[in-house]
Each structure stands twice: as C-alpha cells, then as structure tokens.
Amino acid sequence: MDTYQYKVAVSYAGEQRAVAEAIAKCIQHGGGGPVFYDGYEKAALWGKDLYEHLTEIYQNKAEFCIIIASKEYVEKVWTTHERKSAQARALREKGREYILPVDFDGTKVPGLLDTISYLEFSTEGVQGICNAFLEKVGVKGSGALAPAAAIAVSSSPRAVVIWGKTVVFAPVVRSTWGTTVSLLLEPDDPTDSPALSGVKPGARPVLVAYQHNVAICRLIGSTNSTEGRKAKWELELAVEEEGFSPDMEVGTSGTSAEQFAEQRARRLLLNENPARETQDVNEIMLEILRRGQSTKVKVERSPFPELFKALGQNRAVFLESAWITAAMQLRLSGCVETVNTLRLEIREASLLVDFVGTRHRKYRNVDPYVMRIKGECPLQG
C-alpha cells in the first residue's frame, strides 16, 4: 500500500490564492489529512530547487491533487509545470482519480479528457469543495469554515490601477493628487508586483482610483524598491481626464435622466434589474439609457458578486476592493459627480449598501440632484 506525505496537494494561480488557502484550511480542519499548500511550506521551500521539488510533490508525494482551473492557471509557467507533473502521475496511475479539477471561471485544464468531471466553484464554493473532498476520502462529517462576523468599511486604503485587462488592488502608503498623481503602493498580493512591472511609460492609458479621486492618466515613470521582504512601487502619472459627468443626458416621458442614473446606480450597487437579452425595441432603447449615455463605463450588472468569488475568502480585502471599485464606477458611469457616503457591510453572503451621492449641477439656480440608495446585494447564487 502506498503511503504519501500529503493527502492532497492544491495547485492554483496566485489570483486564486485566497480560495486555495481556504480550501486547504477547511480540509485540514475537517480531518482530511495533511495538505500541500505552498503558503504552509515557506520554511521547507526556502532554498530548494523548486522545479525538482514541485515535480516530486505533484508526481509522488500527494495522494490527490486539487487543481483550481482558471484563465491565469493555464497561462502561467509555474502552474503549467505543476499541472504537467500531476498529469504525468495521473498517466502512470491510469484509471485512478488523482487529479480533482475545480472549474473556477469556465477554463478547462489542458490535457484532461473532456469526460473528466469538474466541481464548479461558483456553485459549490469553498465549503462545498471541501466537503466533497472529505466525503471522497471517507471522512465522516464535514469541514467547517470559521464563522465570519459582520464587518464594514466606509473608505478604502487601496488604490485600483487598471490598464488593458490587468487590474491591481494595492494598499497605498503615500499619495499626492493634482494635475499629476503620485502613488506609493505596497502590494500585499504576490502577483501584484509582476503585474505592476508591466506598466510602461508611453503605453496605453492607465486608469487610477484612490479614495474619492478617479483619473485616466499617462504613466510618466515607475520605481520599484524593496524594504526587507516588502516590495514598494511608486507610480508617477500625468492626469489626462478626470471629469466624467456626461455632457448630455436625455430621459423619456416617464423617466428623467436623474431617475435613469439612479437605476444605473442601483444596478451597480445592488445588482438590481441586471441587463438581459431582449428583442423588444422599446426595452432596448430603455436599456441604452439605463447603462449610461456617453459614459466611460456601461453598467450591465454589479461587480460585487465576481469580486466576492475572487476575493471573498479574505473579507477585509474584498470589502476594501469592492469599495474603491464602486466609488470608481459610480463616477465613470455618470451616476454621480461626488460620492458623499459609501458604506459597505458584509453579512454572510450579502453586501449591505448605504450610499449618498450628488449629481453634477445642470442649472446655476437649481441644486444638484442628491441620490440616496440603501439596500442589499446578494453575493452568491
């Protein structure tokens, strides 16, 4: 009978680190045996030839291998190495269920047969995957995630930096904001520094948001420094655009431009009436007005459920990232000119939202429209 150092090894991309760690903790807490998760192995991995060591782990030292399949997973060099090592083991033990794939975002694992069964993360979540593994290895009962107390934020210490399809949420050490923007960032996600190294002067525009500021910028320069084990990035940017209120908005006979903007904000914050496919001409015209006219962002649904799927295992990080995302999109979608109050509180799998914002002034002798939204956004299902 084979004996293994680990009951299961978890293979994942850095973008899904929080999910991988939560699954590992749940399996161990539930009595599923020792888990190879690199976050537990810092001392053991220090100084090793990782290429050889990880080959040994994924080929010989774990009884099972959970692969969290995502777009990032199939693109990265190290995860490709882990996957190929696991597949070599699976080929050697043909007919045995060694690789246990998890469908994180619809991406399939290259080299796995189309007939191999996946568990869907969007349906199962961390708890469901953990329980399924425990059942598979014959452990009675189930693992349990630590109960999460309600926590709330009314601001965020993070900036969001976006260029192309790359998005980084990083804590800010220091910031100045004027005709130029200076941000000193201290990333706490190990994938952020490699991502920030890809931001080059003269390349595509960079969208930056921090606290109540949002701007489309041109990167002037970036500096990377390290203090101890902490990497810091200083970005110098020239502001090219920061006023995002639409020049012209129209309403209908039954709905004003302000009411359409409020519908858009409620969709963004509460996932209320998300966009859907329709052939009805009248509904198509109304949908154009709901999504936003001449705006940088067209709102089709709330960003919160997708963010929760990616970051929800660390609720503080999720809330901070959700806050700056909402503050940014409320501006870019023309919902409001000023975010006066934005409070987000997470309870179980719902986000409680309390928002007050002011629209841009249309007429000198008329006070601008003040928007107030209070409600709940489901984060799962």
Order of alpha helices (4+ residues) and beta strands (2+ residues): beta-alpha-beta-alpha-alpha-beta-alpha-alpha-beta-beta-alpha-beta-beta-beta-beta-alpha-beta-beta-beta-alpha-alpha-alpha-alpha-beta-beta-beta
